[in-house]
Amino acid sequence: ATGLLGKSLHIPLYSLPLCSAVVDVAIQDYVADVASELIYQNKGPTCTEILFVFPLGPHIAIYSFQACSEDAKVQAILRDEAQQLHKPTGDWENLGYLQDQSKYPGEVFVCSLGTLSPGREVVVTLRFVQELSREPDGAACFVLPPTLHPHTKHYGDFCPPQCHVSVAACNCGSSKLPYSLLLTASLQSPRGVTNVKANFFLTPLIYTSQDHSTAQVSLAGTPPGEHDLELLVYYGDPTAVSVMVERGDPGAPPGSLLGGPMVLVTLAPSIPEAVPGQRQSGELIFLLDPTFLEHALVPLQSKDQDGDSLLFLLKSLPLGCYFNIYCYGETSVGIFPQSVEYTQDNLTKAMRRIHSTGSSLSDSNLLGTLRSIYNTPRPRGHARQLFIFMSGLPPDKEAIAAEVCHHCNSHRCFSFFFSEDSAALATALARETGGEATYVSSDNTMTVAVLKCLKKALQPAAEGVSLNWTLPSGLEVEVLGDTPQSIFQGQHSHVYAQIHGLAQDTTVAKGVLTLQYRLDSQEVTHTMEFPLHPQGDGRLAGHRVAMRCLLKRLVLETASGFGDEPRHRAVEISLTSGIICPFTSYVGVCTSQRVNWYQGPLALLPPHQTLIPCQTIELHGSMEHSSCYAKNIWVPPGWLTAVSASWVALRRLTHGIAALPKQEACSKAFKPPPPFISSLKYVGSMDFRLESPNFWPWITKAIAECQELVALQNVNGSWALSSGLASVLEVDEAEIKGKMPGEVTDPSIWATVLAVTWLHRNDKCYQDLCELLEAKAVTWLCSQAVSQLDQCLEAANTLLGSSVKPNVFRL
């Protein structure tokens, strides 16, 4: 539900028709400032109570809102809760109704605007800033929120029976929209704007400066009515680091956050793809809760899915990495005091110690385990990644979210949850650290889900990231927030800093930023010059996004007990920028346009009540409505919620409905798998992937077939020639030894060729289960006996009745 919603008597909430939208977007490198004016009209025959609802994406921050009619104006302002003497009053029924009837979950900005008479209009002015994503080719990606461009995908669910003209009419097969949209975009970058692409028609790109550092573009004609509008902006000189300096507000006090120049830095090192099977750096830590561990303690020869998953996971790790396993029960227990190198001896010790450790575990202590990990130094040159398994919702979820967010620049989280209870927390931990959250059902599909995440985790990373600034004498830089310690393949990072002081030599017009990091043990350096003469159109998008980043840090410092100073600073920054934080709240202040405003069409409140409900709340959706995503697919409420862990940490009930599900009890057992779903994966900000139900039968059988073979593999990728291997291959051990080519001097070479050949009988098994295992095996073979592989493969195909091609062994 987005835009202006109406409710008349017992009629459900529906979208009030949008008559026109004027949207002005200013994009500077990878931040955007959006100013919009939306006109709604009540075209129904009765008076309607209305709400303005605007979904907040993970990188959107509203800083200005007002609504006007002929008779009244409502303006949202921020107030310090500690100083606020008057709470908003009025009828909260609509907010409660919205929460009860909401179809889709997520955090939304809501303002109750009272009653609108038939035929009357209300004009909504909304401004917000947004941190833009960076495409792999370097383009800045801006997507117009559905509230500013309602279309059939979002609007078709609301069918107001009393409205003569409804956006729901778009569902009748016509793509023509019943409202007008005027969209203009101004673009700016010191690297120069080179191109613009969109999924809608644009006017030609017009440059407004000779060096092409500024340009303009607009919507041409009528926009498409069936999808969101997406704009891609390309800049010149794509490098690993881009820098832009935004001028401050000349009316702000000198030296203040709004008054000084702000530096917008985007770090995007070029990191190659990993080569499977080769040695790789990295620290991989696995956190197992008591319920998961109870299942995993079953002997690995059994068909228990948790034992399977743990076995495949540990055997698939590459040589060269470090690993550790934590069993978080009543007390945090690490298999090793700190992470150790992945060797055959250490893996054997780990599997043995899991059994002796797990029997003493009871209640979940994820928070204590995380703190123990963060207090343990990581091996130099190894990026840290956590695999967290949650069978229920820990009771201290807010503290867990705050702890992970506080260390978000030092690691990445892959979280796996088995019930609806822990969905929001798992998603928050993954999103704040750039990882993934995956729902897994109570069958063997968990093995595939875990291995998919491991493949992503094993991509190379830029490690030991540092920034060095060179500025003229008299100037210095203050970085707002922390610089990431690692940047993983396919990711980027935004850093914001402010320039303080006065340059002693005004003839020096440029500064220098140097990015340094390690990649595959090699030191890499990128240098970027940037102009010290700040740019910008005065809309301060970079400043506000930077303030949002600083607010996040101050909130965490307050939660960590740093005293009152971080809270006071957060309140000051929030009130200055207009961006909400947990210590401030929105208040809608109503003023009359006429003396008798309260009798007019926008009768918001009685004349003596000038404060109205205006806040940010969390909608959880409903099971009934969530099922509309796909026929016969059950999606529990809250699964599509991408909550911000930084705000979750200290969000209080006075700010609206809590961001995490309300179930406090930790589930003591896995819930039955929801029908027709195998896994639901969080990828990025709001993208989930559903595995096909047809995936189940063959993968369950493949895991059972491969499990014993995987258990016999050594960490270097080889297999020993043994009776156990003969049993898996269903060939007599004496026959295996008799068919070994005479040129082979090491029986392990023959055994490893046989194992890889056997795995390739089932392509699906190879692709989804044993890709990493097989890559290690082939790498080991190539390092041992390249000249013997042809004979071994020919003999293996004859013995096993297969036809595996030589290219499998890189021949």
C-alpha positions in Angstrom: 0.0 0.0 0.0 1.5 3.3 -1.1 0.5 6.9 -1.7 -2.8 8.3 -0.3 -5.2 5.7 1.2 -8.8 6.2 2.0 -11.3 4.5 4.2 -15.0 5.1 4.2 -17.1 3.5 7.0 -16.5 -0.3 6.7 -14.9 -0.2 3.3 -11.3 -1.5 3.3 -8.4 0.8 2.7 -7.8 1.6 -1.0 -5.6 4.0 -3.0 -7.0 7.4 -3.6 -6.5 8.3 -7.2 -3.4 10.3 -8.1 -4.1 13.1 -10.5 -0.6 14.4 -11.2 3.0 14.0 -10.0 5.9 16.3 -10.5 9.3 14.8 -9.6 12.6 16.6 -9.6 15.7 14.3 -9.0 19.2 15.6 -8.4 21.9 12.9 -8.7 25.4 13.5 -7.7 27.6 10.5 -8.3 25.9 7.9 -6.1 23.5 9.9 -4.0 20.2 11.4 -5.0 17.9 14.1 -3.7 14.2 13.8 -4.7 11.6 16.6 -4.5 8.1 15.6 -5.4 4.7 17.2 -5.5 1.7 14.8 -5.6 -1.9 15.9 -6.2 -4.7 13.5 -5.1 -8.4 13.9 -5.5 -11.4 12.3 -3.9 -13.5 11.2 -6.9 -15.9 9.2 -4.8 -19.3 10.2 -3.7 -18.6 10.2 0.1 -16.2 11.8 2.5 -13.1 9.7 3.1 -10.6 9.4 5.9 -7.1 9.4 4.4 -3.6 8.4 5.2 -0.4 9.1 3.3 1.8 6.0 3.2 5.3 6.0 1.8 7.4 2.8 2.0 11.0 3.4 3.1 13.6 1.4 1.3 16.9 0.5 3.1 18.7 3.6 1.8 15.9 6.2 1.8 15.7 9.0 4.4 12.8 11.5 4.3 13.7 15.0 5.4 10.6 17.1 4.5 6.8 16.4 4.2 3.8 18.6 4.0 0.2 18.2 2.8 -2.1 21.1 1.8 -5.7 21.6 0.9 -7.6 24.8 0.3 -8.3 25.1 4.0 -5.4 23.6 5.9 -1.7 22.6 5.8 0.0 19.8 7.7 3.8 19.9 8.0 5.9 17.1 9.6 8.7 18.3 11.9 11.1 16.5 14.1 11.2 16.9 17.9 13.5 15.7 20.6 11.4 13.2 22.5 13.0 14.2 25.8 11.9 17.9 25.2 8.5 17.1 23.6 5.7 18.3 25.9 2.8 17.5 23.7 2.2 14.1 22.2 0.3 13.8 18.9 -3.4 13.4 19.5 -6.4 12.5 17.4 -7.9 9.3 16.0 -5.3 6.5 15.7 -7.9 4.1 14.2 -6.6 4.5 10.7 -3.0 3.6 11.7 -4.3 0.5 13.5 -6.5 -0.3 10.5 -3.5 0.0 8.2 -1.4 -2.3 10.3 -4.2 -4.9 10.5 -5.0 -4.8 6.8 -1.6 -4.3 5.2 -0.8 -6.8 2.5 3.0 -6.2 2.2 5.4 -5.9 5.1 8.1 -3.2 5.5 8.9 0.1 7.1 6.7 3.0 6.0 6.3 6.7 6.7 2.6 7.4 7.6 0.7 10.6 8.2 -3.0 10.8 9.0 -4.6 13.6 7.1 -8.2 13.4 8.3 -11.3 13.6 6.1 -11.4 14.7 2.4 -14.7 15.7 0.9 -15.9 14.5 -2.5 -14.3 16.4 -5.4 -11.7 18.1 -3.2 -7.9 17.8 -3.6 -4.9 17.5 -1.3 -1.4 18.4 -2.4 1.5 16.4 -0.9 5.1 17.7 -1.0 7.7 15.0 -0.2 11.5 15.3 -0.1 14.0 12.6 0.6 17.6 11.6 0.0 18.8 8.2 -1.2 22.1 6.4 -1.4 22.2 4.8 -4.9 23.4 1.4 -5.8 26.4 0.9 -8.1 26.0 -1.4 -11.1 28.8 -3.8 -12.0 29.6 -1.5 -15.0 29.9 1.5 -12.7 26.5 3.1 -13.4 24.5 4.8 -10.6 21.0 3.1 -10.5 18.0 5.2 -9.5 14.5 3.6 -9.2 11.5 5.9 -8.9 9.5 4.7 -5.8 6.0 3.3 -6.7 4.4 6.1 -4.6 5.6 8.6 -7.2 4.7 6.4 -10.1 1.8 4.1 -9.2 1.2 1.3 -11.7 -0.7 -1.9 -12.1 1.8 -4.0 -10.2 1.2 -2.0 -7.1 -2.1 -0.3 -7.6 -4.2 -3.0 -9.1 -5.0 -4.5 -5.7 -7.1 -1.5 -4.6 -10.5 -1.4 -6.1 -12.5 1.5 -4.5 -16.1 0.7 -5.4 -17.3 4.2 -4.9 -14.6 5.9 -7.1 -15.5 6.8 -10.6 -11.9 7.0 -11.8 -9.5 4.6 -10.1 -6.0 3.5 -10.8 -7.3 0.0 -10.5 -8.7 0.5 -13.9 -5.2 0.0 -15.2 -5.7 -3.7 -14.6 -8.1 -3.9 -17.6 -5.2 -4.5 -20.0 -4.5 -0.9 -20.9 -1.1 0.6 -20.0 -2.4 4.2 -20.1 -2.1 5.8 -16.7 -5.0 8.0 -15.3 -2.6 10.6 -14.0 0.2 12.8 -15.4 3.9 12.5 -14.5 6.5 15.1 -15.1 10.0 13.7 -14.3 13.2 15.7 -14.6 16.7 14.7 -13.5 19.8 16.9 -13.1 23.1 14.9 -13.1 26.5 15.9 -11.7 29.9 14.3 -11.4 33.5 15.7 -11.6 34.3 12.6 -13.8 31.8 13.8 -16.3 28.4 12.4 -17.3 28.9 10.2 -20.3 25.5 8.4 -20.9 22.1 7.7 -19.5 19.9 4.6 -20.0 16.4 4.0 -18.8 13.5 1.5 -19.2 11.4 4.4 -20.4 11.7 7.1 -23.1 14.0 10.0 -22.3 14.6 13.4 -23.9 18.1 13.8 -25.3 20.9 14.4 -22.7 21.6 18.1 -22.4 25.0 19.2 -21.0 24.9 22.3 -18.8 28.6 22.7 -18.5 31.5 22.6 -21.0 33.4 19.9 -19.2 30.2 17.7 -19.2 30.3 17.5 -15.4 26.6 18.5 -15.3 23.7 17.5 -17.4 19.9 17.2 -17.5 17.4 14.7 -18.8 13.6 14.3 -18.6 10.8 11.8 -19.1 9.6 11.9 -22.7 5.9 11.2 -23.3 3.8 8.9 -21.2 5.6 6.5 -18.9 4.9 2.8 -19.1 2.2 1.7 -16.7 3.3 -1.8 -15.8 6.7 -1.5 -14.1 8.9 0.8 -12.0 11.0 3.5 -13.7 14.7 2.8 -13.6 17.4 5.3 -14.6 21.1 4.3 -15.1 23.7 7.2 -15.1 27.2 6.5 -16.5 30.3 8.6 -15.6 33.7 8.9 -17.2 36.9 7.5 -16.0 35.6 4.4 -14.1 38.2 3.6 -11.4 38.4 1.9 -8.1 37.7 5.1 -6.3 35.6 8.1 -7.2 35.4 11.3 -5.2 33.0 14.3 -5.3 33.0 17.3 -3.0 29.6 18.9 -2.3 29.4 22.5 -1.1 27.9 23.2 2.3 24.9 25.4 3.2 26.1 29.0 3.2 23.4 29.8 5.8 24.7 27.2 8.3 27.2 28.1 11.0 30.8 27.7 9.9 32.3 24.4 10.9 29.0 22.7 11.3 28.0 19.5 9.5 25.8 21.4 7.1 28.2 24.4 6.8 31.4 22.7 5.6 32.1 20.9 2.3 31.3 17.2 2.3 33.4 14.6 0.4 31.5 11.7 -1.2 33.7 8.7 -1.8 32.8 5.4 -3.6 35.2 2.5 -3.3 34.8 -0.2 -6.0 38.0 -2.2 -6.4 38.2 -4.5 -9.5 38.4 -8.0 -8.0 38.6 -11.0 -10.3 36.6 -14.1 -10.0 37.9 -16.9 -7.9 39.4 -20.0 -9.5 37.6 -23.0 -7.8 39.9 -25.6 -6.2 42.9 -23.3 -5.6 44.3 -22.1 -2.3 42.3 -19.1 -1.0 42.6 -16.8 1.9 39.7 -16.0 4.2 38.4 -16.6 7.7 35.2 -18.6 7.8 33.4 -19.0 11.2 30.4 -21.2 11.7 27.9 -20.5 14.5 25.6 -23.4 15.4 22.8 -23.0 17.8 21.8 -25.8 20.2 18.9 -27.1 18.1 20.9 -27.3 14.9 23.8 -28.8 16.7 21.6 -31.5 18.3 20.7 -32.6 14.8 24.2 -32.3 13.5 25.6 -34.5 16.3 24.0 -37.6 14.7 26.8 -39.6 13.2 27.7 -38.3 9.8 27.0 -41.7 8.2 23.3 -41.2 8.9 20.9 -39.5 6.6 20.3 -36.5 8.9 20.2 -33.3 7.0 22.1 -31.2 9.5 25.0 -33.7 9.6 24.9 -33.7 5.8 25.1 -29.9 5.6 27.9 -29.6 8.1 29.9 -32.3 6.4 29.5 -30.9 2.9 30.3 -27.4 4.2 33.5 -28.3 6.0 34.8 -30.6 3.3 34.2 -27.9 0.6 36.5 -25.3 2.3 39.7 -24.5 0.3 43.2 -25.0 1.4 44.8 -21.7 2.6 41.8 -20.5 4.6 41.2 -20.3 8.3 38.1 -21.7 10.1 36.5 -22.1 13.5 33.2 -23.5 14.8 31.2 -21.9 17.7 28.4 -23.8 19.4 26.5 -21.0 21.0 24.6 -22.4 24.0 24.4 -21.2 27.5 28.0 -20.4 27.3 29.8 -19.6 24.1 32.1 -22.5 23.1 34.6 -22.3 20.3 36.1 -25.5 18.9 39.4 -23.7 18.9 40.4 -20.6 21.0 40.8 -18.7 17.7 40.6 -19.6 14.0 43.1 -22.2 12.7 44.4 -23.1 9.3 42.3 -25.5 7.3 44.3 -28.8 7.4 43.4 -32.4 7.7 44.5 -32.6 11.3 42.5 -29.5 12.3 39.4 -30.7 10.6 39.6 -34.1 12.3 40.0 -32.3 15.7 37.0 -30.1 14.9 34.7 -32.9 14.1 35.7 -34.8 17.2 35.3 -31.7 19.5 31.9 -30.9 18.1 30.5 -34.1 19.6 32.1 -33.5 23.0 31.0 -29.9 23.1 27.4 -30.1 22.0 26.1 -32.3 24.8 26.5 -29.6 27.4 24.6 -26.9 25.4 21.2 -25.6 26.3 19.8 -22.1 25.8 21.0 -19.9 22.9 23.7 -17.3 23.6 24.3 -15.8 20.2 25.1 -12.4 21.6 27.9 -13.7 23.9 29.3 -15.8 21.0 29.4 -12.8 18.7 31.2 -10.6 21.2 33.7 -13.4 21.8 34.4 -13.6 18.1 34.7 -9.8 17.7 37.2 -9.7 20.5 39.3 -12.4 18.8 41.9 -11.1 16.3 41.5 -12.4 12.8 44.4 -13.8 10.9 46.2 -11.1 8.9 45.2 -11.0 5.2 42.0 -13.1 5.8 38.6 -11.4 5.4 36.2 -12.6 8.1 32.8 -14.1 7.2 30.3 -15.6 9.6 27.8 -18.4 8.8 25.0 -18.1 11.4 22.4 -20.9 11.8 19.2 -19.9 13.8 16.4 -22.3 14.5 14.5 -19.7 16.6 14.5 -16.1 17.6 17.0 -15.2 20.4 15.5 -13.2 23.3 18.1 -10.4 23.0 17.5 -9.8 19.3 17.9 -6.0 19.5 21.3 -6.3 21.2 22.4 -8.8 18.7 21.4 -6.5 15.8 23.3 -3.6 17.4 26.4 -5.7 18.0 26.6 -6.9 14.4 25.9 -3.5 13.0 28.6 -2.0 15.2 31.1 -4.3 13.5 29.6 -4.3 10.0 32.7 -2.9 8.4 34.9 -5.8 9.7 33.0 -8.8 8.4 30.1 -10.3 6.4 27.3 -12.5 7.6 25.5 -15.3 5.9 22.5 -16.3 8.1 20.2 -19.3 7.8 16.9 -19.4 9.5 14.5 -22.3 9.9 11.3 -20.6 11.2 9.3 -17.4 10.7 10.4 -16.2 14.2 14.0 -15.5 13.2 13.4 -14.2 9.6 13.6 -10.5 10.3 16.7 -10.8 12.5 18.5 -13.0 10.0 17.7 -10.7 7.2 18.9 -7.6 9.2 22.3 -9.2 10.0 22.8 -10.2 6.4 21.8 -6.8 4.9 23.9 -4.7 7.3 27.0 -6.7 6.5 26.5 -7.3 2.8 25.8 -11.0 3.1 22.7 -13.1 2.4 19.9 -14.5 4.5 18.4 -17.8 3.5 15.3 -19.6 4.7 15.7 -23.4 4.6 13.0 -26.0 5.2 13.4 -29.1 7.3 14.7 -31.3 4.5 17.9 -31.9 2.7 17.7 -28.7 0.6 19.6 -27.0 3.4 22.8 -28.5 2.1 22.4 -26.8 -1.3 21.4 -23.5 0.3 24.6 -23.6 2.4 26.9 -24.5 -0.4 25.5 -21.7 -2.7 26.4 -19.2 0.0 29.8 -20.8 0.5 30.5 -20.3 -3.2 29.8 -16.6 -2.9 31.8 -16.4 0.3 34.8 -17.8 -1.4 35.0 -15.0 -3.9 38.2 -12.9 -3.4 38.1 -9.7 -1.4 40.2 -6.5 -1.2 41.7 -6.9 2.3 43.2 -4.3 4.6 41.5 -1.3 3.0 42.8 2.1 3.9 42.4 5.7 2.8 45.1 8.3 2.9 44.3 12.0 2.3 46.7 14.7 1.0 45.3 18.2 1.4 46.9 21.7 1.3 48.2 23.0 4.6 45.4 24.2 6.9 42.8 21.7 5.7 42.0 18.4 7.4 39.5 15.6 6.8 37.1 14.0 9.3 35.7 10.6 8.1 32.1 10.2 9.3 31.8 6.5 10.2 34.3 3.8 9.6 36.2 2.7 6.5 35.5 -0.9 5.6 38.3 -3.4 6.4 37.3 -5.6 3.4 35.4 -5.1 0.2 34.2 -8.4 -1.4 34.1 -9.2 -5.1 31.1 -7.6 -6.7 30.5 -5.1 -3.9 31.2 -1.4 -3.3 31.4 0.9 -0.3 30.4 4.5 0.3 32.5 6.7 2.6 31.7 10.2 3.7 34.1 12.8 5.1 34.0 16.5 5.9 36.7 19.1 5.1 37.6 21.4 8.0 39.8 24.5 8.1 41.1 27.1 5.7 43.8 26.5 3.1 47.0 28.5 3.7 47.8 28.4 0.0 44.6 29.2 -2.0 46.3 28.5 -5.3 46.3 24.7 -4.7 42.9 23.6 -6.1 43.1 19.9 -5.7 43.5 17.2 -3.1 44.6 13.6 -3.4 43.0 10.5 -2.1 44.9 7.2 -2.1 43.2 3.9 -1.8 45.3 0.9 -0.7 44.4 -2.7 -0.2 45.7 -6.3 -0.5 44.6 -8.7 -3.1 46.0 -12.2 -3.3 48.9 -11.0 -1.0 49.7 -8.2 -3.5 49.6 -4.6 -2.4 47.3 -2.5 -4.7 47.3 1.3 -4.8 44.9 3.7 -6.5 45.3 7.5 -6.5 42.6 9.9 -7.3 42.8 13.7 -7.6 39.7 15.7 -6.7 38.9 19.4 -6.9 38.7 21.3 -3.7 36.2 23.8 -5.1 33.0 22.2 -4.0 30.1 21.6 -6.4 26.4 21.0 -5.8 23.1 22.8 -6.4 22.5 23.6 -2.7 20.2 20.6 -2.1 22.7 19.0 0.2 22.0 15.3 -0.7 25.5 14.2 0.2 25.4 16.1 3.5 22.1 14.4 4.5 23.2 10.9 3.5 26.4 11.5 5.4 24.5 12.6 8.4 22.4 9.5 8.2 25.6 7.5 8.3 26.9 9.4 11.3 23.5 9.0 13.1 23.9 5.2 12.7 27.3 5.3 14.5 26.1 7.6 17.3 23.1 5.3 17.9 25.4 2.4 18.3 27.7 4.3 20.6 24.7 5.2 22.8 23.6 1.5 22.9 27.2 0.5 23.9 27.2 2.8 27.0 29.4 5.7 25.8 27.4 8.1 28.0 25.0 10.9 27.1 27.2 12.8 24.6 26.5 10.5 21.6 22.8 10.8 22.2 22.9 14.6 22.5 24.9 14.8 19.2 22.5 12.5 17.5 19.5 14.6 18.5 21.2 17.8 17.3 22.1 16.2 13.9 18.6 14.7 13.5 16.9 18.0 14.1 19.3 19.9 11.9 19.1 17.5 8.9 15.4 16.6 9.3 16.3 12.9 9.3 14.7 10.8 12.1 16.7 8.8 14.6 15.6 6.7 17.6 15.8 9.8 19.9 13.5 12.0 17.8 10.0 11.6 16.4 7.9 13.0 13.7 5.0 15.3 14.6 2.5 16.6 12.1 1.8 20.3 12.8 -1.4 21.6 11.4 -2.0 25.2 10.5 -5.2 26.7 9.0 -5.3 28.4 5.6 -8.7 29.9 6.5 -10.3 30.9 9.8 -12.8 28.1 9.6 -10.3 25.5 8.4 -11.6 22.8 10.7 -14.9 22.9 8.9 -13.4 22.5 5.4 -12.7 19.5 3.3 -9.5 18.6 5.1 -10.9 18.5 8.6 -7.9 17.0 10.3 -8.6 17.7 14.0 -10.7 20.0 16.2 -9.2 23.5 16.3 -7.6 23.1 19.7 -5.6 20.0 18.6 -2.8 21.0 16.3 -0.6 17.8 16.5 -1.5 14.8 14.4 -0.2 11.2 14.0 2.8 11.4 11.7 5.5 8.7 12.2 7.5 5.8 10.9 6.0 2.3 11.5 6.7 -1.3 10.6 4.0 -3.2 8.7 4.2 -7.0 9.0 1.7 -8.0 6.3 -0.6 -11.0 6.8 -0.3 -14.7 5.9 -3.5 -14.6 4.0 -2.4 -11.7 1.8 1.2 -12.7 1.5 0.1 -15.9 -0.2 -0.8 -13.9 -3.3 2.9 -13.8 -4.4 2.5 -17.2 -6.0 -0.3 -19.7 -6.2 -0.1 -22.4 -3.5 3.0 -20.9 -2.0 2.9 -20.0 1.7 4.9 -17.0 2.7 4.8 -16.2 6.4 4.4 -12.6 7.5 7.5 -10.6 8.0 9.7 -12.6 5.5 9.9 -9.8 3.0 10.8 -7.3 5.6 14.3 -5.8 5.2 14.7 -4.1 8.5 17.6 -1.8 9.3 19.6 -3.4 12.1 20.9 0.0 13.3 17.4 1.3 13.9 16.2 -2.0 15.2 18.8 -1.8 18.0 17.1 1.1 19.8 13.7 1.4 18.2 11.1 2.0 21.0 7.4 1.4 20.8 6.8 5.2 20.8 8.2 5.2 17.3 5.6 2.8 16.0 5.4 -0.9 15.8 8.6 -2.8 16.6 10.6 -3.8 13.6 11.1 -7.4 14.5 8.4 -10.1 15.0 7.0 -10.1 18.5 7.6 -13.8 19.2 10.0 -13.8 22.1 10.4 -17.5 22.8 13.2 -19.3 21.1 12.0 -22.2 19.1 13.3 -25.5 20.5 12.7 -27.6 17.5 12.6 -27.2 13.7 9.1 -26.3 12.4 7.6 -28.5 9.7 8.6 -27.3 6.2 6.1 -24.9 4.7 4.4 -26.6 1.7 5.7 -25.9 -1.8 8.7 -23.9 -0.7 12.3 -25.1 -0.4 14.2 -22.0 0.2 13.8 -18.2 0.3 16.9 -16.2 -0.1 17.7 -12.5 0.6 19.9 -11.1 -2.1 20.7 -7.4 -1.8 18.0 -5.0 -0.4 14.6 -6.5 -1.3 15.2 -9.4 -3.7 14.4 -13.0 -2.8 14.8 -16.2 -4.7 12.4 -19.1 -4.5 13.8 -22.5 -5.4 11.6 -24.7 -7.5 9.6 -27.4 -5.7 10.8 -29.8 -8.4 14.2 -29.4 -6.9 13.5 -31.7 -4.0 13.3 -35.3 -5.2 16.6 -35.5 -7.1 18.6 -33.4 -4.6 17.6 -35.5 -1.6 18.6 -38.6 -3.5 21.9 -37.0 -4.7 22.9 -36.0 -1.2 22.3 -39.5 0.2 24.4 -40.9 -2.7 27.3 -38.5 -2.3 27.4 -38.3 1.5 29.6 -41.3 2.2 32.0 -40.4 -0.7 32.3 -36.9 0.6 33.1 -38.2 4.1 36.1 -40.1 2.7 37.7 -37.1 0.9 40.8 -35.5 2.4 41.0 -31.7 2.8 43.5 -31.5 -0.1 40.9 -33.0 -2.4 42.2 -36.5 -2.7 40.8 -39.9 -1.9 42.6 -42.9 -0.5 42.2 -46.3 -2.1 40.2 -48.1 0.6 37.4 -50.6 1.2 35.2 -47.6 2.1 35.7 -46.1 -1.4 35.0 -49.5 -3.0 31.8 -49.8 -1.1 30.6 -46.4 -2.3 31.5 -47.2 -5.9 29.9 -50.6 -5.5 32.9 -52.3 -7.0 35.0 -55.0 -5.3 38.2 -53.6 -3.8 40.3 -56.3 -5.4 38.9 -55.4 -8.8 39.7 -51.7 -8.3 43.3 -52.5 -7.4 43.6 -54.9 -10.4 42.3 -52.3 -12.9 44.7 -49.5 -11.7 46.9 -48.5 -14.7 50.5 -49.7 -14.4 51.9 -46.2 -14.9 50.3 -45.0 -11.6 52.7 -44.9 -8.7 50.4 -43.4 -6.1 47.1 -45.3 -5.5 45.5 -42.1 -4.3 45.7 -40.7 -7.9 43.7 -43.7 -9.2 41.2 -43.5 -6.3 40.7 -39.7 -6.8 40.1 -40.2 -10.6 37.6 -42.9 -9.8 35.8 -40.7 -7.3 35.5 -37.7 -9.7 34.4 -40.0 -12.5 31.7 -41.5 -10.2 30.5 -38.0 -9.2 30.0 -37.0 -12.9 27.4 -39.7 -13.4 24.9 -37.1 -12.3 25.4 -33.6 -13.7 23.0 -32.1 -11.2 24.9 -33.6 -8.3 28.1 -32.2 -9.7 26.7 -28.7 -10.3 24.9 -28.2 -7.0 26.7 -30.3 -4.4 30.2 -31.3 -5.3 31.5 -28.5 -7.5 33.9 -27.2 -4.8 34.9 -30.7 -3.8 35.5 -31.8 -7.4 37.5 -28.6 -8.1 39.8 -29.4 -5.2 40.2 -33.0 -6.4 41.1 -32.0 -10.0 43.5 -29.3 -8.8 45.3 -31.9 -6.6 45.4 -34.4 -9.5 46.9 -31.8 -11.9 49.6 -31.1 -9.4 50.5 -34.7 -8.9 50.2 -36.7 -12.2 49.2 -34.8 -15.4 50.9 -37.5 -17.5 48.9 -40.3 -15.9 45.4 -38.8 -16.1 44.6 -40.0 -19.6 45.2 -43.6 -18.8 43.4 -43.3 -15.4 40.3 -41.7 -17.0 40.1 -44.4 -19.7 40.3 -47.2 -17.1 37.8 -45.5 -14.8 35.2 -45.1 -17.5 35.7 -48.8 -18.4 35.4 -49.9 -14.7 32.4 -47.7 -13.9 30.6 -47.9 -17.2 30.7 -44.2 -17.7 31.7 -41.8 -20.4 33.2 -38.8 -18.6 35.0 -36.4 -20.9 38.7 -35.4 -20.5 37.9 -31.8 -20.1 36.6 -32.6 -16.6 40.2 -33.2 -15.7 41.4 -30.1 -17.6 42.9 -32.3 -20.3 
